[in-house]
């Protein structure tokens, strides 16, 4: 069977040719004429014969020569050693150098702006009727708040002051605002009220309402109500035809700064008038009766006056009151006046009284018989005589009484009054001045622990003992004196401070 050796013969021929090419330029081996190795010569001849046979086999129309397989020598190819492989370098763990991160910069981000609400208010001040102000039952008064627009919307006349809770006190529950209030502006809003009839504490809560019906007020969230807070105190029932202190709020009150409300703030520069039933007077005595506390406006020519409703004077009526300065205001210098007018006409004076801080109380008793049968308006006034800061005046139980002071004798001096008078007299005698030039700054009841009233005196025999008395601080001639007395002022010791 004939075999066609095309692919193997071609392969062998290629290998032989490569070998010849490799040896062509090599140095000739010794012992051969042409320098060729016999094996390569034979291989070349064989390859040539095979090439010829192959050519004959592949040419068209050419007979294929039969070549015996036993004369074909296969020359094994020279094995070329595989190139040595260089082992990969051993892995050497090298810590990567850390790349430094950029230093963190503490950059404070600007705060996110809080949107300004449309409607919000701030309570700037209670212009009148501070919290806890005392009123008599059914007394009329006006509460005024000063509010600032802290929102972003304009308040218009379509905005309202509205009652929301608590005691309405006979007020109008809805009050339109007086005009436009722009953001950042303030406005005074007032409501006319009447105190309840029964004693007690009362509070009414109020807010604002926008033109769209939104309720808003004060505070951080703009949702807090503001209020009016009063205390109703019924004055004692006096057996007198008329009590001016108890009817405080029925009068129209004015100062040099204008109209004021009854029971205003005691530190209002516009002045104030208040009802009290526990004043401490310039003689150091603490009273428990109805009193008008009057403060003119804070200027060098300040004054205050109250005009009362008409009263029909009866035969035998007297106007009676004790007047003076309150304790501690030792530069008090004021003038009290009592006037009246009829049918709104001009006023007529019934009496004036000049008072200074001298530890003495003046009793006023004015006979009203000449006005019997007439309806008159009484006017109570106080001028500050240029002493604005110390003008703290009182009318103790100002009233119309039948028969005047005859039916109501002044109370007998208490032990405290006696002790204070003795202390002032002792200092005046020591300095050789009039007692009116001394003033009492404080009085305090004490229980002394020896017969020297708490002092240790070498010129006196002091024995341990319980001695009730008073510590009286007296100011005179620019100095302060500490005065110790026994209970009724019959024994007095002092020292300067």
C-alpha positions as CSV (number, residue, x, y, z in Angstrom):
1,X,0.0,0.0,0.0
2,X,1.4,3.4,-1.0
3,X,1.6,6.1,1.4
4,X,1.6,9.8,0.7
5,X,4.1,11.5,3.0
6,X,3.4,15.1,2.4
7,X,3.1,16.6,5.8
8,X,5.9,14.5,7.5
9,X,8.3,15.1,4.6
10,X,7.7,18.8,4.7
11,X,8.3,18.8,8.4
12,X,11.5,16.9,8.1
13,X,12.7,19.1,5.2
14,X,12.1,22.2,7.3
15,X,14.0,20.8,10.2
16,X,16.9,19.8,7.9
17,X,17.1,23.2,6.3
18,X,17.2,24.8,9.7
19,X,20.0,22.6,10.7
20,X,22.0,23.4,7.6
21,X,21.4,27.1,8.1
22,X,22.7,26.8,11.6
23,X,25.9,24.9,10.4
24,X,26.5,27.1,7.4
25,X,28.3,29.7,9.2
26,X,29.9,27.4,11.8
27,X,33.6,26.4,11.6
28,X,34.3,23.4,9.5
29,X,35.0,20.2,11.2
30,X,38.5,18.7,10.4
31,X,38.7,15.5,8.4
32,X,36.1,16.4,5.7
33,X,36.8,17.7,2.3
34,X,34.1,20.2,2.2
35,X,33.7,20.6,5.9
36,X,30.4,19.0,6.0
37,X,29.5,16.4,8.6
38,X,28.5,13.1,6.8
39,X,25.2,12.8,8.7
40,X,24.1,16.3,7.5
41,X,25.2,15.4,3.9
42,X,23.1,12.3,4.0
43,X,20.3,14.2,5.5
44,X,20.5,16.9,2.9
45,X,20.5,14.3,0.1
46,X,17.6,12.6,1.7
47,X,15.7,15.8,2.1
48,X,16.4,16.8,-1.5
49,X,15.1,13.4,-2.7
50,X,12.0,13.8,-0.6
51,X,11.5,17.3,-1.9
52,X,11.7,16.0,-5.5
53,X,9.2,13.2,-4.7
54,X,7.0,15.7,-3.0
55,X,7.1,18.0,-6.0
56,X,6.3,15.1,-8.3
57,X,3.4,14.1,-6.0
58,X,1.9,17.5,-6.0
59,X,2.4,18.5,-9.6
60,X,-0.7,17.9,-11.7
61,X,-0.5,15.2,-14.3
62,X,2.7,13.8,-12.8
63,X,2.9,10.2,-11.6
64,X,3.5,9.7,-8.0
65,X,6.8,7.8,-7.4
66,X,6.6,5.0,-4.9
67,X,9.3,5.4,-2.3
68,X,10.1,2.4,-0.1
69,X,9.6,3.2,3.5
70,X,12.7,1.3,4.6
71,X,15.2,3.6,3.0
72,X,13.9,6.7,4.5
73,X,16.0,7.8,7.3
74,X,14.5,10.0,9.9
75,X,17.0,12.3,11.5
76,X,15.7,13.2,14.9
77,X,15.7,16.8,15.5
78,X,18.4,18.2,17.7
79,X,16.7,18.9,20.9
80,X,17.3,22.4,22.0
81,X,17.4,22.6,25.8
82,X,14.6,24.7,27.1
83,X,16.0,27.9,28.3
84,X,16.5,28.0,32.0
85,X,13.7,29.8,33.7
86,X,14.8,32.5,36.2
87,X,12.7,31.9,39.3
88,X,10.6,34.9,40.2
89,X,12.0,37.0,42.9
90,X,10.9,36.1,46.4
91,X,8.1,38.3,47.6
92,X,9.6,40.7,50.0
93,X,6.9,42.4,52.1
94,X,7.6,46.0,52.1
95,X,5.1,48.2,54.0
96,X,3.9,50.8,51.8
97,X,4.8,54.3,52.9
98,X,1.6,55.9,54.2
99,X,0.5,58.8,52.2
100,X,-0.2,61.6,54.7
101,X,-3.8,62.7,54.7
102,X,-4.4,66.4,54.5
103,X,-4.8,67.8,58.0
104,X,-8.4,68.3,59.0
105,X,-9.3,72.0,59.2
106,X,-12.1,72.7,61.7
107,X,-14.0,74.9,59.5
108,X,-17.2,76.0,61.2
109,X,-20.1,76.0,58.9
110,X,-22.3,79.0,59.1
111,X,-25.6,78.3,60.9
112,X,-28.6,77.6,58.8
113,X,-30.7,80.7,59.0
114,X,-34.0,80.2,60.8
115,X,-37.0,81.4,58.8
116,X,-38.6,84.5,60.4
117,X,-42.2,83.7,61.2
118,X,-44.9,85.9,59.8
119,X,-46.6,86.6,63.2
120,X,-44.8,86.9,66.5
121,X,-44.6,89.4,69.3
122,X,-42.4,90.4,72.2
123,X,-43.6,91.8,75.5
124,X,-41.5,94.9,76.0
125,X,-43.1,96.1,79.3
126,X,-46.2,96.3,81.4
127,X,-47.0,99.9,81.1
128,X,-49.7,99.8,83.7
129,X,-51.0,97.4,86.4
130,X,-48.0,95.3,87.2
131,X,-48.6,91.7,88.4
132,X,-50.2,91.5,91.8
133,X,-51.5,95.0,91.8
134,X,-54.2,95.5,94.5
135,X,-57.7,96.8,93.7
136,X,-60.8,97.2,95.6
137,X,-63.9,95.2,94.6
138,X,-65.4,96.4,91.3
139,X,-62.7,99.0,90.8
140,X,-62.2,100.1,87.2
141,X,-58.8,100.2,85.7
142,X,-56.9,100.0,82.4
143,X,-54.3,97.4,81.6
144,X,-51.6,98.4,79.0
145,X,-49.0,96.2,77.4
146,X,-46.2,97.4,75.2
147,X,-45.7,94.8,72.4
148,X,-43.0,94.7,69.7
149,X,-43.6,93.1,66.3
150,X,-40.8,90.5,65.9
151,X,-42.3,88.8,63.0
152,X,-42.0,89.5,59.3
153,X,-45.6,90.6,58.6
154,X,-47.1,94.0,59.2
155,X,-49.9,94.2,61.8
156,X,-52.9,96.1,60.5
157,X,-56.2,97.3,61.8
158,X,-57.5,93.9,60.8
159,X,-55.4,92.4,63.6
160,X,-57.0,92.1,67.1
161,X,-56.1,91.9,70.8
162,X,-58.2,89.0,72.0
163,X,-59.1,87.4,75.3
164,X,-58.2,83.7,75.4
165,X,-58.5,82.4,79.0
166,X,-58.8,83.1,82.7
167,X,-60.8,86.1,84.0
168,X,-62.2,88.5,81.5
169,X,-62.9,91.1,84.2
170,X,-65.8,92.7,82.3
171,X,-63.4,93.6,79.4
172,X,-64.2,93.7,75.7
173,X,-62.9,90.3,74.4
174,X,-61.9,91.6,71.0
175,X,-60.1,94.9,70.5
176,X,-58.9,96.0,67.0
177,X,-55.3,97.3,66.8
178,X,-55.1,101.1,66.4
179,X,-53.1,101.0,63.2
180,X,-50.2,99.5,61.2
181,X,-47.3,98.1,63.2
182,X,-44.3,97.2,61.0
183,X,-41.7,94.5,61.9
184,X,-39.4,95.9,64.6
185,X,-41.9,98.5,65.8
186,X,-43.7,98.6,69.2
187,X,-47.2,99.5,70.1
188,X,-49.1,100.1,73.4
189,X,-52.3,98.0,73.5
190,X,-54.8,98.7,76.3
191,X,-58.0,97.1,77.6
192,X,-60.5,98.6,80.1
193,X,-61.3,96.2,82.9
194,X,-63.2,96.0,86.1
195,X,-62.0,94.1,89.2
196,X,-64.2,91.2,90.4
197,X,-66.4,91.8,93.4
198,X,-64.9,89.1,95.6
199,X,-61.5,89.1,97.3
200,X,-58.8,86.9,95.6
201,X,-56.2,86.7,92.9
202,X,-57.4,87.0,89.3
203,X,-55.6,86.6,86.0
204,X,-56.8,87.0,82.4
205,X,-54.8,85.7,79.4
206,X,-54.6,87.6,76.1
207,X,-53.1,87.1,72.6
208,X,-53.1,88.7,69.2
209,X,-55.1,87.4,66.2
210,X,-54.1,88.1,62.6
211,X,-56.3,89.0,59.7
212,X,-56.3,85.3,58.7
213,X,-57.4,84.1,62.1
214,X,-54.0,83.0,63.4
215,X,-53.6,83.3,67.1
216,X,-50.1,84.3,68.2
217,X,-48.3,85.8,71.2
218,X,-44.9,86.1,72.8
219,X,-42.1,83.7,73.8
220,X,-39.6,81.8,71.7
221,X,-42.3,80.0,69.7
222,X,-44.6,83.0,69.5
223,X,-47.4,81.0,71.0
224,X,-47.4,82.2,74.6
225,X,-50.2,84.4,75.9
226,X,-49.5,87.5,78.0
227,X,-51.7,88.4,80.9
228,X,-53.1,90.9,83.4
229,X,-52.8,89.8,87.0
230,X,-54.5,91.5,90.0
231,X,-55.4,91.0,93.6
232,X,-58.7,92.1,94.9
233,X,-58.6,93.3,98.5
234,X,-61.7,94.7,100.0
235,X,-60.9,97.6,102.3
236,X,-62.2,97.3,105.8
237,X,-65.7,98.5,106.2
238,X,-65.4,101.9,107.8
239,X,-68.2,103.5,109.7
240,X,-67.6,106.7,107.7
241,X,-69.7,108.3,105.0
242,X,-66.9,108.1,102.5
243,X,-63.5,106.3,102.3
244,X,-61.1,107.8,99.8
245,X,-58.5,105.0,100.0
246,X,-61.1,102.3,99.5
247,X,-62.5,104.2,96.4
248,X,-59.0,104.8,95.0
249,X,-59.9,103.6,91.5
250,X,-63.1,105.6,91.2
251,X,-61.0,108.7,91.0
252,X,-59.3,110.2,87.9
253,X,-55.5,110.3,88.5
254,X,-53.1,112.7,86.9
255,X,-49.4,113.6,87.3
256,X,-47.1,116.1,85.7
257,X,-46.5,113.3,83.1
258,X,-50.3,112.9,82.2
259,X,-53.1,110.6,83.1
260,X,-52.1,107.5,85.0
261,X,-54.0,104.4,86.2
262,X,-54.8,103.7,89.8
263,X,-52.6,101.1,91.4
264,X,-49.7,101.6,89.0
265,X,-46.1,100.5,89.4
266,X,-44.3,101.9,92.4
267,X,-41.2,102.6,90.3
268,X,-42.9,104.2,87.3
269,X,-41.2,107.5,86.5
270,X,-44.6,108.9,85.5
271,X,-45.7,108.6,89.2
272,X,-48.2,106.3,90.8
273,X,-50.9,105.9,93.4
274,X,-51.5,102.6,95.4
275,X,-53.7,101.3,98.1
276,X,-52.0,99.7,101.1
277,X,-53.1,98.6,104.5
278,X,-49.6,98.0,106.0
279,X,-47.5,101.1,105.5
280,X,-44.5,101.9,107.7
281,X,-44.5,105.6,108.5
282,X,-41.7,108.0,109.1
283,X,-42.1,107.6,112.9
284,X,-41.2,103.9,112.5
285,X,-44.7,102.7,113.2
286,X,-46.2,100.0,111.0
287,X,-49.9,100.7,110.5
288,X,-52.7,98.3,109.5
289,X,-55.3,100.8,108.2
290,X,-56.4,101.9,104.7
291,X,-53.8,104.2,103.2
292,X,-53.2,106.1,99.9
293,X,-49.6,105.9,98.9
294,X,-48.9,108.7,96.4
295,X,-45.8,109.4,94.3
296,X,-45.5,112.4,92.0
297,X,-43.9,112.0,88.6
298,X,-40.1,111.9,88.7
299,X,-39.2,115.5,87.8
300,X,-38.1,118.6,89.8
301,X,-41.7,120.0,89.7
302,X,-43.5,116.7,89.9
303,X,-47.1,116.4,91.3
304,X,-50.0,114.0,91.5
305,X,-53.7,114.5,92.0
306,X,-56.8,112.4,92.2
307,X,-60.3,113.8,91.4
308,X,-63.1,111.8,93.0
309,X,-66.7,111.5,92.0
310,X,-69.3,113.8,93.3
311,X,-70.3,113.5,97.0
312,X,-73.1,115.3,98.6
313,X,-71.8,116.9,101.7
314,X,-73.9,116.6,104.9
315,X,-74.0,118.9,107.9
316,X,-71.3,118.0,110.4
317,X,-69.1,116.3,107.8
318,X,-65.3,116.7,108.2
319,X,-62.4,115.6,106.0
320,X,-59.9,113.7,108.2
321,X,-56.6,112.1,107.5
322,X,-53.1,111.6,108.9
323,X,-50.4,112.7,106.5
324,X,-46.6,112.4,106.2
325,X,-43.7,110.6,104.5
326,X,-43.1,106.9,104.3
327,X,-40.3,105.4,106.4
328,X,-36.8,105.4,104.9
329,X,-37.2,108.4,102.6
330,X,-35.3,110.8,104.9
331,X,-35.1,113.6,102.2
332,X,-38.9,113.6,101.7
333,X,-40.2,117.2,101.3
334,X,-43.8,117.4,100.0
335,X,-46.9,119.6,100.1
336,X,-50.4,118.1,100.5
337,X,-53.4,119.9,99.2
338,X,-57.2,119.4,99.6
339,X,-59.4,121.1,96.9
340,X,-62.9,120.8,95.6
341,X,-64.9,121.8,92.6
342,X,-68.6,122.0,91.9
343,X,-70.3,121.0,88.6
344,X,-66.9,120.7,86.8
345,X,-66.0,124.3,87.6
346,X,-62.6,125.7,88.8
347,X,-61.1,124.2,91.9
348,X,-61.1,125.8,95.4
349,X,-58.5,125.1,98.0
350,X,-59.5,123.8,101.4
351,X,-56.0,123.5,102.9
352,X,-52.3,122.9,102.3
353,X,-49.8,121.2,104.5
354,X,-46.0,121.1,104.1
355,X,-44.4,117.9,105.3
356,X,-40.7,116.9,105.7
357,X,-39.2,113.7,107.1
358,X,-39.0,114.6,110.8
359,X,-40.6,111.5,112.4
360,X,-43.8,113.4,113.0
361,X,-47.3,112.7,111.6
362,X,-49.7,115.5,111.0
363,X,-53.4,115.1,111.6
364,X,-55.6,116.9,109.1
365,X,-59.2,117.9,110.1
366,X,-61.2,120.1,107.8
367,X,-64.8,121.1,108.6
368,X,-67.0,120.9,105.5
369,X,-70.1,122.5,107.0
370,X,-69.9,125.4,104.5
371,X,-70.5,122.9,101.7
372,X,-73.4,121.1,103.3
373,X,-76.1,120.1,100.8
374,X,-73.9,120.5,97.7
375,X,-72.5,117.9,95.4
376,X,-68.8,118.4,95.2
377,X,-65.7,116.6,93.8
378,X,-62.8,116.4,96.2
379,X,-59.3,116.6,94.9
380,X,-56.3,115.1,96.8
381,X,-52.9,116.3,95.6
382,X,-49.2,116.1,96.5
383,X,-46.3,118.2,95.1
384,X,-42.7,116.9,95.4
385,X,-41.0,120.3,96.1
386,X,-38.1,119.4,94.0
387,X,-37.3,116.2,95.8
388,X,-38.4,113.7,93.2
389,X,-36.7,110.5,94.3
390,X,-37.8,110.8,98.0
391,X,-41.4,112.1,97.4
392,X,-43.2,109.2,99.0
393,X,-46.3,110.6,100.6
394,X,-49.2,108.9,102.4
395,X,-52.8,109.8,103.4
396,X,-53.6,107.4,106.3
397,X,-57.4,106.7,106.5
398,X,-58.4,109.7,104.3
399,X,-62.2,109.9,104.8
400,X,-65.2,112.0,105.4
401,X,-66.4,111.6,109.0
402,X,-69.2,112.9,111.0
403,X,-68.0,115.4,113.6
404,X,-64.3,115.2,112.7
405,X,-61.6,113.9,115.0
406,X,-63.7,114.4,118.1
407,X,-65.4,111.0,117.4
408,X,-62.1,109.4,116.4
409,X,-59.2,110.4,118.7
410,X,-55.7,109.6,117.5
411,X,-54.3,106.4,118.9
412,X,-52.1,106.7,121.9
413,X,-48.4,106.4,121.2
414,X,-47.1,102.9,121.2
415,X,-44.0,101.7,123.1
416,X,-42.2,101.8,119.7
417,X,-43.2,105.4,119.1
418,X,-41.9,106.3,122.5
419,X,-38.6,104.5,122.0
420,X,-38.1,106.2,118.6
421,X,-38.9,109.6,120.0
422,X,-36.4,109.0,122.9
423,X,-33.7,107.9,120.5
424,X,-34.0,111.0,118.3
425,X,-34.1,113.3,121.4
426,X,-31.0,111.7,122.8
427,X,-29.0,112.3,119.6
428,X,-30.4,115.8,119.2
429,X,-29.3,116.6,122.8
430,X,-25.9,115.0,122.2
431,X,-25.3,117.2,119.1
432,X,-27.0,120.3,120.4
433,X,-29.4,120.5,117.4
434,X,-33.2,120.5,117.0
435,X,-34.8,117.1,117.0
436,X,-36.3,117.9,113.5
437,X,-32.8,117.7,112.1
438,X,-32.6,114.0,113.0
439,X,-34.1,111.2,111.0
440,X,-34.8,107.5,111.7
441,X,-33.5,105.1,109.1
442,X,-34.7,101.8,110.7
443,X,-36.3,100.4,113.8
444,X,-36.0,96.8,115.0
445,X,-37.4,95.2,118.2
446,X,-34.6,93.5,120.2
447,X,-34.2,91.5,123.4
448,X,-31.0,92.7,125.0
449,X,-28.9,90.3,127.0
450,X,-27.8,92.6,129.8
451,X,-28.8,95.7,131.7
452,X,-26.6,97.8,129.5
453,X,-28.8,97.1,126.5
454,X,-26.2,94.9,124.7
455,X,-23.3,97.3,125.3
456,X,-20.3,96.7,127.6
457,X,-19.7,99.9,129.5
458,X,-16.9,100.4,132.0
459,X,-18.8,103.4,133.5
460,X,-21.9,101.3,134.1
461,X,-22.6,98.2,136.1
462,X,-23.8,95.7,133.5
463,X,-25.5,92.5,134.7
464,X,-26.8,89.6,132.6
465,X,-30.5,90.1,132.2
466,X,-33.3,89.8,129.6
467,X,-34.3,93.3,128.6
468,X,-36.8,93.9,125.8
469,X,-36.3,97.0,123.7
470,X,-35.5,98.5,120.3
471,X,-32.5,99.1,118.1
472,X,-33.0,102.5,116.4
473,X,-30.8,103.8,113.7
474,X,-30.7,107.6,113.6
475,X,-29.0,109.9,111.1
476,X,-28.0,113.4,112.1
477,X,-25.3,115.9,111.2
478,X,-24.1,113.6,108.5
479,X,-23.4,110.7,110.8
480,X,-25.2,107.4,111.7
481,X,-26.0,106.5,115.3
482,X,-26.9,103.2,116.7
483,X,-29.3,103.7,119.6
484,X,-30.4,101.0,122.0
485,X,-33.5,101.6,124.1
486,X,-35.6,99.7,126.6
487,X,-39.2,98.9,125.8
488,X,-40.7,102.3,126.4
489,X,-37.7,104.5,125.7
490,X,-37.0,105.5,129.3
491,X,-33.4,104.2,129.1
492,X,-31.3,105.0,126.1
493,X,-27.7,104.2,125.2
494,X,-26.0,105.0,121.8
495,X,-22.8,105.0,119.9
496,X,-21.8,106.6,116.5
497,X,-20.9,104.3,113.5
